[in-house]
């Protein structure tokens, strides 16, 4: 039997690496759940998750309600619940309206108006009432923990409810939520690399406080999301639990590491899968004679800039996906403008792809699109944050995917089948969108999701580079990439 060639050896190596990464990811998830009992319930429309030590006695123990931030979910906060439960307390996580598994919409999402505050207050009421009713929970030892939007919500709740034993506010957005003379016990946690407004809020909230009531903790080297997985943050939360017994050192990175390994496994697994499904030879794009080398760069910058300018005055808020509506419309407009630019200049045209029968064209497309959905949704949902469509997300998902598809098709047209150009067009769009958030042309929250958006753009560009040498139809990389981009946008950003 002849030895496999270099290309086949690369496919086998990618497949083997994918299997190892998947196995390690699954083992980490099993380890993260070991020794814990988890119960889920929906009360008054609010999805709740209880986490406690398995086999614990009937002694009454403290209870901790853990609230996520804007565009977060109960699953994002699960590592904190694991640490709390392993130290003898009972943790309850909730999905606020418009977030995670909660199909309700959050009015005024992202604007922190009174309607939104009232809904957050209601959801906290539900979570606290359920926690106090659970067996083994001491209603006199209740702690509230919140991140970002959730930090503001739990702080305001504690101010109005003096029976709360202690509150931990991680990345508090506004010091105005903490009255200067309020005697409640409050721990303020902030990441060392967070935006200045968050660091300033933590500093201001500690000024003028009654002695011994407030503690400020800085988690060095962390920003707005990674602060949730810092050992310093977990230690601060555990220190706030009254009368807690000892427990193991927190392991906040176990679940994110499992998610990262599963993402790596499914990312690598795409390579042998594409090799099995697409056996046609590559098609090389041919540049138009005399075409300026940088026309595509000018087109990408101009299209992204015009896309931002046109999206700003449009009523993108009518799409019931906070922030995501604006991003989707920006991508749609930019994709159309890229297509117009390519048509106008009639420069490098993408290759037509290999000539294959309908069955050989449709079947690979369906399989690869399904694999793309699995590759992005499963690891995120199991190890990071909620990625399952609920409520209006079922029709928002294909709508956002269409907008992403138009953008990526426009990028493919302008790039002319060249991987470097294609990746650069995506990078330009990300940079322009971030600049628009800084200047006020796009929602400010965009800045917090730009790193994730950039990673998704890079991921889909890498997969496009896998498909092109195998003679895939020119539109297939864009279609697969649209799934990768659209799924996190449509399933994680709040329903408004």
Buried (B, 14 or more C-beta within 10 A) or exposed (E): EEEEEEEEEBBEEBBEBBEBBBEBBBEBBEEBBEBBBBEEEEBEEBBBBBBBBEEBEEEBBBBBBBBBBBBBBBBBBBBBBBBBBBBBBBBBBBBBBBBBBBBBBBBBBBEBEEEBBEBBBBBBBBBBEBBBEBEEBBBEBBBBBBBBBBBBBBBBBBBEBEEBBBBBBBBBBBBEBBEEEBEBBBBBBBBBBBBEEBBEBBEBBBEEBEEEBBBBBBBEEBBBBBBBBBBBBBBBBBEBBBEBEEBEEBBBBBBBBBBBBBBBBBBBBBBBBBBEBBEBEBBEBEEEEEBEEEBBBEBBBBBBBBBBEBBBEBEBBEBBBBBBBBBBBBBBBBBBBBBBBBEEBEBBBBBEBBEBEEEBBEEBBEBBBEBBBBBBBBBBBBBBBBBBBBBBBEEBBEBBBBBBBBBBBBBBBBBBBBBEBBBBBBBBBBBBBBBBBEEEBBBEBBBBBBBBBBEBBBBBBBBBBBBBBBBBBBBBBBBBBBBBBBBBBBBBBBBB
